Amino acid sequence: MTAELVRGQNHPLPQARLEVRVSAGTPIVAGATLGDEQGKVRGVEWVAHPGAPTLPGLEVSKQAAADHRLAFDLDALPGTVHRVHVLLALPAGGGGPARFGAVAAPFVAVTGLDGAEIASYTITGLNAESAVVALELYRRQDAWKVRAVGQGYAGGLAELFADQGLPQAQQLAAGINEAVAQGLARSVVAPPPRLPDGERTRPAGSAPGSDQTHAGPVSQGAADHVQPHQGNPGMPQPGSPYDGAGPQSGAAPQPDHAAGRSVPQEGHPGAPVRPDSAAARPATPGAGGSIDYSHPARQNAAPPPPPPPAAPGHSAQPVAGDATGWTMEERLYNQVWGMFEDLARATAAYRSAVDFADSRREQELDKTLSDPRSRIGGQGDAAREAAQAKHAQLVDQARAALDRDLAQLMAESDVVEPALPPAYARWDNPVWHGYRVPMETPMAVRLGDLHLPESEGLRIPMLVRLPLERGLWIDSGRAGSRDGSLADADELRLAMDTAVAHAARLLAVHPAGEFTVHVIDPAGSGASMLAPLAQSGVLAGPPAVGAAGVADVLARLIQRVDLVQMAVRGGAADSLPPDLDTAEQLLIVNDFPHGFDDRAVTQLRYLADEGPAVGVHLMMVADREDAAAYGPLLDPLWRSLLRLTPVPDEHLADPWVGHAWTYEPVTVPPGSQVLHQVLAHIAAARRAWNR
């Protein structure tokens, strides 16, 4: 049962491995200090903060955020440590609030690793304080307890550290503030180098200049993110088809406890639980109680030990997350990649066996026909029948081996698919109905499914690493239609629906304010398909229409790319203009090249080449044949983008054996409202973030 503490109250801790979860209405700094029996901090090496987030038995967040998860292993603390103080502070400078009295009361909860809440405390009564000791974990007779403290300091971290006996209080406080300030520029740092092609967790990328794009579940790099400054949404232009587009009917979900970022779903491991929340009250059947959509097989602990070997003749039972990695997300990511590799190699072995059987049959038939005595009569017929029987036997053996591998992969897929988090899950996965805006960006995002002709029933998620390293091209041409029967309007609608679903997923997997979407629709032809994005309020501004709108959006993004490039190359990432939106940027371009002059085409090519390195990405909805009028000048643009189709198409190749994989987009089920619900959550979180 959860203990709701008041100031000065204590509560026993039943276990040594714990988490302290913090939820606030604004970005704050979280840290911890280690103290001896008198509570004195002996030196800076006894303080965990964003500049030095890890100590033995203790880890804190690396930057300021509205929500934190601090990890503790009390048994791993040094024997001389008898007290641990959890401290919170408002970042110095940056234009944020300077005192806790101007923000919502911070909420802290001590939980187990499974998310079960042990004790919670809402820190009330703060006014001019800018730093506060929230909790004290202390050792008493070989047992640990937690006490609600709530002691504030108007002098900030320097006064707090001095009160705990730290001689270097001023210097340490200044160092923490500097580390937090430097964290604001993380999203503009150049991405890290890619791993070698042979590494399992990072497959080889596509070969430049080839339409046969190398593809796997993952193909992108990773980088850190910061809390961005939002730009001002633009105004709709006269005559725009998006004029008058308002919010969706019905009340939009409100963010949890007015936090700057909406927190994960209550009841799920990793979500702070308020005392007044639905998860803190017992659910009453039929009374709208909280529903836990988390998969029962998910864990947040270290990787599980390897399973015991299966008995002879029996295959091991598949388990979701049965791969290397320190988090369930990483283990599922590696497991999906392993399934992709296994299917590629199993199919390659089958095709090689069939080719060998065909070659052997041809050799035996040639040998039979080369002897004039066996060309006619029963001897020749018997030789041909024997060759055909041997061929059929070899093919059957190969198919049996493939079917065995496919059955194992299918059983693994049946277990893995329901356990995937929202970033990896299909739109029909129930996990989306419990969606909450995340606090951290995931490793990758799902953009579709892949399968081979020999395995029609098995779909492998196509996971693309974040942040994106290549733009996306949603092909609206007839190339994706196998029978060529799609009309132009149907082609455009399929392509735009796919683009909207991809954009919504990218928005959904990023924290509030860390991903910005712009739309260019010169003729307004995509107004009805773009309505979910335009009307929900998740866009940076109304879709740009007309030549003036196109020029304005492209000019602003070009300016952002140039500024960030200069800052990174000059080593002055912290000197960017304060109004610059440092979030990842996505530009959706509809119906290219119609409505684009030579200058706009040149700017798009520049964004496609230079933008991904500094967080600006393209999503082109276009038919390559329609761009033929520009000649070969646009070929580099198409080659720099990852082509995706709104209908199944065999155009992706793996980096090992070159299988032609069939790509299928992950679309929203007909009649489902899950997309609108997710966008409503995102819009509510963005409004809370901008307050």
MOLIN-V65760 format. One record per pair of residues at least 4 apart in sequence whose C-alpha atoms are under 6 Angstrom apart, sorted by sequence separation. I is the first residue (numbers start at 1). GAP is how many residues later the second one is. D is the distance in Angstrom with one decimal. If there is no record, write none. Layout:
# MOLIN-V65760
i=I gap=GAP d=D
i=I gap=GAP d=D
This chain:
# MOLIN-V65760
i=5 gap=4 d=5.8
i=35 gap=4 d=4.4
i=36 gap=4 d=5.5
i=48 gap=4 d=5.7
i=49 gap=4 d=4.9
i=54 gap=4 d=5.9
i=111 gap=4 d=5.5
i=112 gap=4 d=5.4
i=139 gap=4 d=5.6
i=155 gap=4 d=5.1
i=162 gap=4 d=5.3
i=331 gap=4 d=6.0
i=342 gap=4 d=5.9
i=366 gap=4 d=5.9
i=376 gap=4 d=5.7
i=392 gap=4 d=6.0
i=399 gap=4 d=5.9
i=403 gap=4 d=6.0
i=406 gap=4 d=5.9
i=413 gap=4 d=5.7
i=420 gap=4 d=5.6
i=421 gap=4 d=5.8
i=492 gap=4 d=6.0
i=493 gap=4 d=5.9
i=526 gap=4 d=5.9
i=531 gap=4 d=5.6
i=532 gap=4 d=6.0
i=545 gap=4 d=5.1
i=551 gap=4 d=6.0
i=566 gap=4 d=5.9
i=567 gap=4 d=5.9
i=596 gap=4 d=5.6
i=606 gap=4 d=5.8
i=607 gap=4 d=4.6
i=612 gap=4 d=5.1
i=654 gap=4 d=5.0
i=35 gap=5 d=4.9
i=48 gap=5 d=5.0
i=54 gap=5 d=4.5
i=111 gap=5 d=5.3
i=139 gap=5 d=4.5
i=161 gap=5 d=5.5
i=266 gap=5 d=5.6
i=275 gap=5 d=5.6
i=284 gap=5 d=5.6
i=310 gap=5 d=5.9
i=325 gap=5 d=5.2
i=374 gap=5 d=5.6
i=375 gap=5 d=5.3
i=420 gap=5 d=5.2
i=544 gap=5 d=4.6
i=567 gap=5 d=4.8
i=568 gap=5 d=5.5
i=611 gap=5 d=4.4
i=612 gap=5 d=5.4
i=653 gap=5 d=5.0
i=654 gap=5 d=5.8
i=35 gap=6 d=4.7
i=53 gap=6 d=5.5
i=111 gap=6 d=4.2
i=138 gap=6 d=5.6
i=197 gap=6 d=5.6
i=256 gap=6 d=5.5
i=283 gap=6 d=4.2
i=310 gap=6 d=5.3
i=325 gap=6 d=4.8
i=369 gap=6 d=5.4
i=374 gap=6 d=4.6
i=478 gap=6 d=5.9
i=544 gap=6 d=5.8
i=567 gap=6 d=4.7
i=611 gap=6 d=5.9
i=653 gap=6 d=5.3
i=53 gap=7 d=5.1
i=111 gap=7 d=5.2
i=138 gap=7 d=5.5
i=162 gap=7 d=5.3
i=197 gap=7 d=4.6
i=206 gap=7 d=5.1
i=255 gap=7 d=5.0
i=264 gap=7 d=5.0
i=324 gap=7 d=5.4
i=653 gap=7 d=4.9
i=110 gap=8 d=5.5
i=137 gap=8 d=5.7
i=161 gap=8 d=5.1
i=206 gap=8 d=4.2
i=323 gap=8 d=5.0
i=451 gap=8 d=5.3
i=652 gap=8 d=5.6
i=653 gap=8 d=5.9
i=53 gap=9 d=6.0
i=110 gap=9 d=5.3
i=137 gap=9 d=4.5
i=450 gap=9 d=5.6
i=652 gap=9 d=5.2
i=60 gap=10 d=4.7
i=109 gap=10 d=5.7
i=136 gap=10 d=5.6
i=321 gap=10 d=4.9
i=449 gap=10 d=5.7
i=450 gap=10 d=5.1
i=650 gap=10 d=5.5
i=59 gap=11 d=5.9
i=109 gap=11 d=4.1
i=136 gap=11 d=5.1
i=158 gap=11 d=5.0
i=321 gap=11 d=4.7
i=449 gap=11 d=5.5
i=650 gap=11 d=5.3
i=34 gap=12 d=5.2
i=50 gap=12 d=4.1
i=59 gap=12 d=5.2
i=108 gap=12 d=5.7
i=135 gap=12 d=5.7
i=158 gap=12 d=5.0
i=267 gap=12 d=5.7
i=278 gap=12 d=5.8
i=323 gap=12 d=5.4
i=449 gap=12 d=4.6
i=650 gap=12 d=4.1
i=33 gap=13 d=5.8
i=50 gap=13 d=5.4
i=58 gap=13 d=5.8
i=108 gap=13 d=5.4
i=135 gap=13 d=4.9
i=266 gap=13 d=5.6
i=449 gap=13 d=5.2
i=649 gap=13 d=5.2
i=33 gap=14 d=4.5
i=58 gap=14 d=4.7
i=107 gap=14 d=6.0
i=135 gap=14 d=5.2
i=205 gap=14 d=5.7
i=448 gap=14 d=5.2
i=649 gap=14 d=5.6
i=32 gap=15 d=6.0
i=57 gap=15 d=5.6
i=107 gap=15 d=4.5
i=134 gap=15 d=5.4
i=158 gap=15 d=5.2
i=447 gap=15 d=5.9
i=476 gap=15 d=5.5
i=648 gap=15 d=5.4
i=32 gap=16 d=5.2
i=57 gap=16 d=4.5
i=134 gap=16 d=4.8
i=157 gap=16 d=5.5
i=203 gap=16 d=6.0
i=446 gap=16 d=5.6
i=476 gap=16 d=5.7
i=648 gap=16 d=4.7
i=31 gap=17 d=5.5
i=106 gap=17 d=5.5
i=133 gap=17 d=5.5
i=446 gap=17 d=4.4
i=31 gap=18 d=4.7
i=105 gap=18 d=5.7
i=133 gap=18 d=5.2
i=445 gap=18 d=5.3
i=57 gap=19 d=4.6
i=105 gap=19 d=5.6
i=132 gap=19 d=5.4
i=444 gap=19 d=5.9
i=445 gap=19 d=5.4
i=476 gap=19 d=5.3
i=57 gap=20 d=5.0
i=132 gap=20 d=4.1
i=444 gap=20 d=5.2
i=56 gap=21 d=5.7
i=131 gap=21 d=5.7
i=132 gap=21 d=6.0
i=424 gap=21 d=5.6
i=444 gap=21 d=4.1
i=131 gap=22 d=5.3
i=423 gap=22 d=5.0
i=424 gap=22 d=4.9
i=443 gap=22 d=5.9
i=444 gap=22 d=5.0
i=517 gap=22 d=5.3
i=518 gap=22 d=5.9
i=129 gap=23 d=5.3
i=303 gap=23 d=5.8
i=443 gap=23 d=5.7
i=517 gap=23 d=5.9
i=520 gap=23 d=5.5
i=521 gap=23 d=5.8
i=522 gap=23 d=4.2
i=129 gap=24 d=4.8
i=130 gap=24 d=5.5
i=302 gap=24 d=5.3
i=519 gap=24 d=4.7
i=520 gap=24 d=4.8
i=521 gap=24 d=5.3
i=522 gap=24 d=4.8
i=101 gap=25 d=5.3
i=129 gap=25 d=3.9
i=131 gap=25 d=4.7
i=100 gap=26 d=5.8
i=101 gap=26 d=3.8
i=128 gap=26 d=5.6
i=130 gap=26 d=5.0
i=131 gap=26 d=5.7
i=361 gap=26 d=5.5
i=100 gap=27 d=5.7
i=123 gap=27 d=5.8
i=300 gap=27 d=5.9
i=300 gap=28 d=6.0
i=31 gap=29 d=5.9
i=99 gap=29 d=5.0
i=100 gap=29 d=5.8
i=99 gap=30 d=5.3
i=100 gap=30 d=5.8
i=585 gap=30 d=5.9
i=586 gap=30 d=6.0
i=591 gap=30 d=5.8
i=592 gap=30 d=5.0
i=99 gap=31 d=4.7
i=584 gap=31 d=4.8
i=585 gap=31 d=4.6
i=586 gap=31 d=4.8
i=587 gap=31 d=5.0
i=588 gap=31 d=4.7
i=589 gap=31 d=4.9
i=590 gap=31 d=4.9
i=591 gap=31 d=5.3
i=191 gap=32 d=5.5
i=586 gap=32 d=5.8
i=589 gap=32 d=6.0
i=605 gap=32 d=5.7
i=357 gap=34 d=5.3
i=593 gap=34 d=6.0
i=29 gap=35 d=4.6
i=28 gap=36 d=5.0
i=27 gap=37 d=5.4
i=28 gap=37 d=5.4
i=187 gap=37 d=5.7
i=27 gap=38 d=4.1
i=28 gap=38 d=6.0
i=186 gap=38 d=5.7
i=187 gap=38 d=4.6
i=27 gap=39 d=4.1
i=186 gap=39 d=5.7
i=187 gap=39 d=5.8
i=26 gap=40 d=5.0
i=90 gap=40 d=5.5
i=186 gap=40 d=5.9
i=89 gap=41 d=5.7
i=354 gap=41 d=5.6
i=24 gap=42 d=5.2
i=89 gap=42 d=4.1
i=184 gap=42 d=5.4
i=88 gap=43 d=5.7
i=23 gap=44 d=4.6
i=88 gap=44 d=5.4
i=22 gap=45 d=5.4
i=36 gap=45 d=4.9
i=37 gap=45 d=5.3
i=87 gap=45 d=5.7
i=22 gap=46 d=5.0
i=35 gap=46 d=5.6
i=36 gap=46 d=5.1
i=87 gap=46 d=4.4
i=21 gap=47 d=5.6
i=86 gap=47 d=5.9
i=87 gap=47 d=5.5
i=21 gap=48 d=4.6
i=35 gap=48 d=4.9
i=86 gap=48 d=5.6
i=350 gap=48 d=5.5
i=20 gap=49 d=5.8
i=34 gap=49 d=6.0
i=86 gap=49 d=5.2
i=20 gap=50 d=5.0
i=34 gap=50 d=4.7
i=85 gap=50 d=5.8
i=19 gap=51 d=5.4
i=33 gap=51 d=5.7
i=85 gap=51 d=4.5
i=19 gap=52 d=4.6
i=33 gap=52 d=5.2
i=84 gap=52 d=5.6
i=19 gap=53 d=5.9
i=32 gap=53 d=5.4
i=84 gap=53 d=5.0
i=18 gap=54 d=5.1
i=32 gap=54 d=4.5
i=83 gap=54 d=5.7
i=17 gap=55 d=5.7
i=32 gap=55 d=5.6
i=83 gap=55 d=4.3
i=17 gap=56 d=4.4
i=31 gap=56 d=5.3
i=82 gap=56 d=5.7
i=16 gap=57 d=5.5
i=30 gap=57 d=5.9
i=82 gap=57 d=5.2
i=16 gap=58 d=4.9
i=30 gap=58 d=4.7
i=16 gap=59 d=6.0
i=29 gap=59 d=5.6
i=29 gap=60 d=5.0
i=28 gap=61 d=5.7
i=28 gap=62 d=4.9
i=515 gap=68 d=5.2
i=517 gap=68 d=5.9
i=519 gap=68 d=5.7
i=441 gap=69 d=5.0
i=514 gap=69 d=4.5
i=515 gap=69 d=4.7
i=516 gap=69 d=4.9
i=517 gap=69 d=4.8
i=518 gap=69 d=4.8
i=519 gap=69 d=4.7
i=520 gap=69 d=4.9
i=521 gap=69 d=5.1
i=515 gap=70 d=6.0
i=517 gap=70 d=6.0
i=440 gap=71 d=5.9
i=439 gap=72 d=5.2
i=438 gap=73 d=5.1
i=522 gap=73 d=5.6
i=25 gap=79 d=5.4
i=24 gap=82 d=4.7
i=23 gap=83 d=6.0
i=23 gap=84 d=5.2
i=22 gap=85 d=5.8
i=22 gap=86 d=4.5
i=423 gap=86 d=5.7
i=21 gap=87 d=5.6
i=21 gap=88 d=5.2
i=20 gap=89 d=5.6
i=20 gap=90 d=4.5
i=19 gap=91 d=5.8
i=19 gap=92 d=5.2
i=18 gap=93 d=5.8
i=18 gap=94 d=4.9
i=318 gap=94 d=5.2
i=18 gap=95 d=5.9
i=320 gap=95 d=5.8
i=320 gap=96 d=4.8
i=2 gap=115 d=5.8
i=4 gap=115 d=5.8
i=5 gap=115 d=5.9
i=2 gap=116 d=5.0
i=3 gap=116 d=4.5
i=4 gap=116 d=5.0
i=5 gap=116 d=5.2
i=2 gap=117 d=5.3
i=4 gap=117 d=6.0
i=63 gap=117 d=5.6
i=217 gap=120 d=5.9
i=41 gap=123 d=5.9
i=40 gap=124 d=5.3
i=41 gap=124 d=5.9
i=295 gap=124 d=5.3
i=40 gap=125 d=5.5
i=41 gap=125 d=5.7
i=51 gap=128 d=5.4
i=13 gap=131 d=5.7
i=13 gap=132 d=5.1
i=12 gap=133 d=4.3
i=11 gap=134 d=5.6
i=11 gap=135 d=5.4
i=10 gap=136 d=5.4
i=10 gap=137 d=4.1
i=9 gap=138 d=5.6
i=293 gap=138 d=5.4
i=9 gap=139 d=5.7
i=8 gap=140 d=5.3
i=7 gap=141 d=5.0
i=8 gap=141 d=5.7
i=293 gap=141 d=5.8
i=7 gap=142 d=5.5
i=469 gap=143 d=5.5
i=538 gap=145 d=5.1
i=471 gap=146 d=5.3
i=473 gap=146 d=5.7
i=474 gap=146 d=5.9
i=476 gap=146 d=5.3
i=477 gap=146 d=4.5
i=537 gap=146 d=5.6
i=471 gap=147 d=4.7
i=472 gap=147 d=4.6
i=473 gap=147 d=4.7
i=474 gap=147 d=4.8
i=475 gap=147 d=5.5
i=476 gap=147 d=5.0
i=471 gap=148 d=5.8
i=475 gap=148 d=5.6
i=495 gap=151 d=5.3
i=494 gap=152 d=5.7
i=115 gap=154 d=4.2
i=114 gap=155 d=5.6
i=480 gap=167 d=5.7
i=473 gap=168 d=5.7
i=472 gap=169 d=5.1
i=473 gap=169 d=5.7
i=480 gap=169 d=5.7
i=471 gap=170 d=4.8
i=472 gap=170 d=4.8
i=473 gap=170 d=4.7
i=474 gap=170 d=5.0
i=475 gap=170 d=5.2
i=265 gap=171 d=5.4
i=470 gap=171 d=5.7
i=473 gap=171 d=6.0
i=474 gap=171 d=5.6
i=264 gap=172 d=4.8
i=512 gap=173 d=5.8
i=264 gap=174 d=5.8
i=512 gap=174 d=5.5
i=262 gap=175 d=5.1
i=66 gap=194 d=5.8
i=452 gap=209 d=5.5
i=451 gap=210 d=5.7
i=451 gap=211 d=5.4
i=450 gap=212 d=5.5
i=450 gap=213 d=4.9
i=449 gap=214 d=5.8
i=449 gap=215 d=5.2
i=448 gap=216 d=5.6
i=448 gap=217 d=4.3
i=448 gap=218 d=4.7
i=25 gap=233 d=5.8
i=25 gap=234 d=4.0
i=26 gap=234 d=5.4
i=24 gap=235 d=5.7
i=25 gap=235 d=5.3
i=427 gap=241 d=5.5
i=220 gap=244 d=5.8
i=221 gap=244 d=5.7
i=222 gap=244 d=5.4
i=217 gap=245 d=3.8
i=218 gap=245 d=4.7
i=219 gap=245 d=5.4
i=220 gap=245 d=4.0
i=222 gap=245 d=5.4
i=217 gap=246 d=4.1
i=218 gap=246 d=4.3
i=219 gap=246 d=5.7
i=218 gap=247 d=5.5
i=220 gap=248 d=5.7
i=220 gap=249 d=5.4
i=21 gap=251 d=5.8
i=261 gap=251 d=5.4
i=241 gap=283 d=6.0
i=247 gap=288 d=4.9
i=248 gap=288 d=6.0
i=246 gap=289 d=5.0
i=247 gap=289 d=5.1
i=245 gap=290 d=5.4
i=236 gap=306 d=5.6
i=233 gap=307 d=5.2
i=234 gap=307 d=4.9
i=233 gap=308 d=4.2
i=231 gap=350 d=5.8
i=230 gap=351 d=5.3
i=229 gap=352 d=4.9
i=228 gap=353 d=5.8
i=228 gap=354 d=5.0
i=228 gap=355 d=5.3
i=185 gap=388 d=5.7
i=185 gap=389 d=5.7
i=262 gap=423 d=5.6
i=261 gap=424 d=5.8
i=188 gap=426 d=5.7
i=252 gap=428 d=5.3
i=253 gap=428 d=5.6
i=260 gap=428 d=5.4
i=255 gap=429 d=6.0
i=260 gap=429 d=4.3
i=209 gap=430 d=5.3
i=254 gap=430 d=5.6
i=255 gap=430 d=5.5
i=215 gap=437 d=5.5
i=214 gap=438 d=5.7
i=215 gap=438 d=5.5
i=212 gap=439 d=5.7
i=213 gap=439 d=5.0
i=214 gap=439 d=4.4
i=215 gap=439 d=5.1
i=212 gap=440 d=5.8
i=213 gap=440 d=5.7
i=214 gap=440 d=4.9
i=214 gap=441 d=5.6
